[in-house]
């Protein structure tokens, strides 16, 4: 049905969104449509939007408006899906009439049906009379996604979304109201999808969800992430498994032990904390406290001494005092996180925190963010300097013609958010190859190294 029509997918926001976009591309391709990366070649543009924080929402709206201009000029159909389409389904079509169709987050598996419906309406000559196409299933529905995604993250690294939605209901977050309750993807579906990714050349599997650590509790009555990791590690071709989005209160001794017993599970964990002060954590609706956070970090480092711990923080949360900010700085200095990102609080309509008193002005929030990142830069540099002279496993990411140098990542570096390794090598390296690199120089976030001997995969 889709012959001779070119479709462009614009994926905005997080890696979970990217998984959805890749799944939709797979369905579009299976229906016989062509995929393009050029907006000027596209007959149809699908925008998978984000609305997690203000900046992401602004980017989504601006992208839709930009593509709406193309609709006025030459584009046949403009389709919007994702978090923004779900969150503002009552108003988005009224505000931007150039949009032809909207899909809710629980309906992305119907993308090909929506495109076909638009074509049928046009063929009947009544598309203007019948209005827009909208598909909004229950947000707690788990879309039936075919395993054959179109991989857009590179030929050797792929994300595996193991769950949808969230039950945490943090006071600042809109995700539960947009994405629904926490739902694990059945284990057999994930194994099948991971096997497909391996067959397509994926060597590094990055596990993602709103929260990975609760995987399985809704389907199997207990947390079964360790079991899933063991099964994924048995897949031929998968060399590295990386674990993202692990809430500290859900990290079990069994999960920590998995880092020891599964060689393919890289010694890296992403553990969003948001803050360390108990009063702020309480206002945020977080289910942990400073003492518990410290204990889980100590456990991880005792059992897995070389583990790289990444965290994410929010600064300028309503009511955060200067004293609490200074205490957070002291905690960061004490914990010496290997990787750290920080956001200024983004006020979200419809969340409890939106109505909190003590909103922190943007100038103060930005200053606190700057102070946190300056401290983390010092910590990161100190940690990176310790690797100078050591030989580390590095997965090759690409090649820079301008610099005549290869680019890769160590186990300590998650794709697209952490540092890189810049590598001198006298012979050709293929992307996805895992090589031994001797580190010669260190910067706050990146490393420089060289390969002296013939590599082994």
N, C-alpha and C positions, 0 to 999 in steps of 0.2 A: 504493500500500500504506500510505502514511503519513497519509491524510486524518484530520483532526480531532485529531492529536496534536501538542502543542507541545513544542519542544525548546530548551533553554537550553544554550549553550556557554560555559563558564567557562575563559578562556585565561589561564594564569599564565606568568610568566617572560619570556623574551626575545622579540625581534621575529621570530626564526626560528620560535619556537613559534606566534606569531600567524599567520604564513603557513600553518602546518599547520592551525590552527583555522579559518582562513578557507576553506581547501581542503575541510575536512570539512563546514563549513556549506554549501558549494556542492553537495556530494554529497547531503547531507541534504535540501536544498531540491529538488534534481532528483528525489528519490525521492517527493516529494509531502508531506513533513512541513512543519509550520509552525515558524517560528523566533520565539522570544520573548526579551526581555531581562529578564523578571520571573520570578524563581525561584518565586513563588507561583502563577504561571500554568502553569508547566512540568509536563508529564507525564514528561518524560525530561530528565535533566541529564547532560551530558558534561563532564568536567573534564580539560583538557589540562594536565598537571602539569610542574613543573620540579624538578630536584634538584641544580642546579649547585653551589650553596653551601648552608651550613647554614640560613641564613635563608629561602632559597627552598624548601628541602625542608620546613621547618617550616610555611611558608605553605601549601604543597600539602597536607600532612597535615591541618592545621586546616580547610582548605576542604572536604576530603573528609568529615571528621567532622561539619562543620556541615551539609553536604548529606545526610549519612547520617541526621541527625535528621529531615529532611523525608521521607526514605524511610520512616521509621517512622510518620510521620503520614499522608502522602498521595501521595508521589511513586511513580510506577510503576517506573521503572528508573533506576539510577545507574551510569554508565559512566565508567571512568577510563582515560586514555591518557597518552602523553608520557613524559618521562624517568623520573619516579618509578615509573610502572607498569612500565617496562622494567627499571629497576635492581633493583626489589624484587618481581619477578614471582613469586618463590617464596613470599613471605610476605604480600603485600598483601591477598589474598582471605581468608586465615586471620585476619589481624589485624582486618580491617574486613569482616565478612560481609554488610553491607548492600549492598556493591558487587555488581552483577549481571553486569558484563562488564568485561574489560580488553583493551586493544589495545596491542601493542608499537609502537615508533616506526617500524618498517618496514611496518606494517600499517594505517596511518591511512586508506588509500584503501578499506578494507573496513568503514568505520564504518556505512554504510547497511545492509550485509549483516548486521552484528551486531545492529542494532536490529530488523531484520526477523526474525532468528532468535529473538530474545527474544519477539517478538509471537507467532511460530508456536508456540513452546514453551508460552506461556501459553494459547493457543487450544486446544492439545492437552491442557492440564490437567496437564502433567508438568514444569513449570519447576523445581519444588523437587526433583524426583527426579533430573533430569539435571544439576543443578548450574549453575555459572556458565558463561558463554560467554567463552572466551579465544582470542585470535588473536595469535600471536607468530611472525612470519616472521623470516627471517634479518635481523639488523640491518644487513647490507650490501646489502639489497634497496633499490632506489629506488622508493618508492611511485608508482603510476601516477595522477597527479593531473590532474583536468580543469582546464582554464584558467579556468573560470567560478567563481571564488571569490566569496564574500560579503565585501565590503570593510568592515572594521570600524574602520579607522584614520582615517576622514574621507573626504570626497567628492573630495579633490584630491590626496592623498598615499597612495602604496601601496608596500609592501615587495615586492621581487622576490628570492626565495631562489634563488641561482644554483648552490649546491652543498650537499651534505649530508655530515656526518661530518668527521673530521679525522685526519691522519697524524702529527701533531706529537708526541703522547704526552708532554706536559709533566708533570712529576712530581707536580703538585698537582691535576691535572684528570681528571675521570671521563668526559669527553665521548667519547673514542674507544671506551671499553668499553660505552657506552650507545648512541651514535649510529653507531658503525662507522667504517670507513675513508672517506677523502675520495672523494666521487663527485660529479662535475660533472653538472648537469642539461643534457641536450643543447641545443645552441644554438637549434634550431628550436622546441623547446618553450618556451624563454624568450622568443623573439621573438613567438610566438603569444600567450603569456600577457601580455606587455607590450602588445601590440596590443589585447587585450581590456581591460586596465586603462585604456588611453587612451580606449577607446570608452565606458568608464564614468565618464569625467571626471577621471581621474588626470592631474595635471600634473607632480608630483614623484615620480620613481622612485628608491627607496632600495635599492641593491644590498646584500644581506646573505648571509652564510654563516658557518660557523665560521672560515673564512679565504677571503676573496675572491680574493686575489692568485694562488693556485694554480689558478684556474679553467682548465679545458680540458686540463690536463696528462695526465689519465687517459684522456680521450677522443681528443684530437688530437695527443698526443705532445709538446706544448709549451704554455706559458702563453698563453692566447688571450683574456684579459680585455680588452686594448685593442681587439681585433677585435669582441668582443661589445659594448663600449661604443659603438663607431662605428655598429654596426647598430642598436642601441637608439636612438641619437640621430636616426636617420632616420625614426622613427615620429612621425607628425603628432599633435599634442596634448601630447606629452611636452616639457616646457619645461626641467626641471631633472633631472639625474641625479646622485645622491649616492653616494659610495663609502665603505663601512664595512668594518671588520675586515680590515685589510691588514697582514700581518706585515712588519716592516722588512726582513728578509733576502730577501723575495720581491719587493720593489718594484724593478722593472727600469727602465732608461732609457727603454724603449719606453712603459711605463706613465706615467712622468713626462711624456713628450712628448705623451701623449694629453690631458693637462690643457690643453696649449697648442693642440692641433689640433681639439678637439671643444668648441665653444662651450657646448653644453648640459651638459657635465660641470662641475659647480660646483667652485670652487677650495677644496675641503675634503677632508681625508682622515683617517680614523680608523685610528690605528696603535697597537695595544696593545703596550706595551713591558714592563710588569710590574716591571721594575727596570732599573738602569743598571750596577750593579757586576758585573764578570765572574764573580766567585766565586758570587754569588747566582744570576746567570743560568745558570751551569753546574749548580748544584743544582736549579734549576727545570726543567732540560732544555731551555732555550731555545737556539735555533740561531744566536745572534748575540752580539755583544759591544759594549762601550761605543764603541769606535772606529768600528765599522760603523754603529751607530745614529747617531752624530754625522754621519758621512759622508752617509747617506741624507737626513737632515734638511737638511743644507747643500745637497745637490743639489736637493731639492724647492724650497727657498726661493730658490735661485739661478735656477732655471728658471721658477718660478711665484711671484713675489715676494709676491703677496697671498694665498697659500694659507693656510687655517686648518688647523692640525694639532691633532687631538685625540689624547690617549693615555689609557691606563688603567694603574694601578700596583697592586701588591700590597705592603703593608707588614706587618711582623711575620712574614715567612717564616722557617721554622725555620733557626736559625743566624745570622740577620741581626744584626750587631753595631751598637752605637750609632755607631761610626765609619762603617759602611756606610750607615746611615740619614742621617747628616750629609752624606755624599758624594752621596747621592741628592738631598737638598735643594739642594746646590750645583749639581748637574746640571740640576735643574728651573729654578733661577734663571738658569743660563746659557742653556738652550734656549728659555725663555720660551714654553712651549706655549700655544696659543690656548685650548684646552679641556683639562681634565684631570679624571679621576675616580680615586678610590682606594678599594680594599677592604682590610680587614684579612684576613690569611690565614685561610681556612676549611679546617679539617682534614677531609679526605674519606677515609672508610673505603675500603680497597682500592687507594689510590694509593701510590706509593713514598714521597711526602713525609709520609704519615701515620706512617711508621716512622722518620723522620729524628730524630736527636738535636738538642737545642738548641731545642725548641719555645718560642716567645716567649709570655710571659703576655699575657692579653687587655688588661690595663691598659696595658702598654707599647705594644702594637700600636695601641690606640686613641689614645694620646698621640702616637705618630708620625703616624698618619693626620691628626689634628687639626693638627699642625705643617705637614704637606704642604698641606692645604687652606687654611690661613691664608696661606701663601706664595703659593699659586696665586690666591687671592682678590686679593692685591695686584697680581700680574701681570695678571690679567684686567681689573682696574679701569684700570690704566695703558694697556692695549691699547684698551679701550672708549672711554676719554677722547679718543683720537686720532681717533675717528669723529665727535665732536661738530662740527657745522657742515658735515659732508659729506652728500651725498645717496646713498642706498643702495637697491638693489632689495630689496623685501620681499614675500614671499608671504603673503597674508592668511590667517590661521588661524581667526579667529572674532571675536566681539564680546562685550564685557562690559557687560551692562545696568546693573550696579551703578555702574560707573565711567564709563559713556557713552564708551567708548574701544574702538578696534579692537586686535586682537592679531595679530602676525605674526612671521615669522622671516626673517633674512637668510641668504645663502648660507653664513654662518659658523655656522649653528645647525641641528644635526640635530634631527629631531622627538623630543620627549619626554625628551631628555637634556641639551640645551643651553639657552641663554637665549632670551628673547623680545624683541620690540619692541612697545611700547605706543604707539599712533598716534592722534592727534587728527585728525579729518576731518569736514568739514561736509556731506558727501554720503555716500550708502550705498555700501558696498563689499561685493562678493561674496567668499565664501571661495574661495581658489584663485587670485584675481586677483593679478597681480604689479604692484606699484606703486612709484613713486619716493618715498621718504620722506627728509625732511631731519632728521637727528639733532640734537636740542636738548639732551639730557641723557644721562648715562651712569652706570650702577651697575656693581658687579663682574660681574654676569652678564647684566643686561638693559639695553636701550636705550629711550629715549623720543624720539619724533619727531612730525612733523606733515606733512600734505600740503597744499601751498599751491595747486598748479595741478591742472588736470584730468588724471587719470591716463591712461596708455596701457598696454595689456596687453603 
